[in-house]
Amino acid sequence: MVYQRYYFKKAVIHVGEGKEADAVNNMEKELETRGLQVENIKNVCIDMSPAYISGVYYNFPNANIVFDKFQTKELLNGSLL
């Protein structure tokens, strides 16, 4: 999921499907066709898939990775049991 700030509001600008690094590559291409520069993307929210992580590092070098809160919560709950 990628969102863009409009002054003080946030808006989702892309939600992609797939579980491979190609899903991230497709997201980069989609954003560029909309006229967005990937260098300006500051945050990308993904799950903890190694394919997604490497895809974001490769395609969005200036972006911070924010992990999906549901998967993070599940991981933390599992470690506490």
C-alpha positions, 0 to 999 in steps of 0.5 A, spaced: 500 500 500 502 506 498 499 513 500 500 520 498 499 526 503 495 532 500 497 537 505 495 534 511 491 529 509 493 522 507 490 518 501 492 511 499 494 511 491 496 504 490 494 497 493 497 491 489 496 483 489 501 478 489 506 475 494 513 475 489 518 481 488 514 482 481 508 485 485 513 490 488 516 491 481 509 492 478 507 497 483 513 501 481 511 501 474 504 503 476 506 509 480 511 512 474 505 511 469 501 516 474 507 521 474 509 519 481 517 519 482 519 513 486 524 517 489 519 521 493 515 515 496 517 516 503 513 510 506 511 503 504 507 498 508 508 491 506 507 484 510 514 481 512 515 477 506 522 477 504 520 478 497 517 484 499 522 487 503 527 486 497 523 489 492 522 495 496 529 496 497 530 495 490 525 499 487 524 504 493 531 506 495 528 512 499 522 509 502 522 507 510 518 500 510 512 500 515 510 492 517 503 491 516 500 491 524 496 485 523 502 481 522 506 484 527 501 483 532 501 476 530 508 475 531 508 478 537 503 474 540 506 468 538 512 470 541 509 471 548 506 464 548 
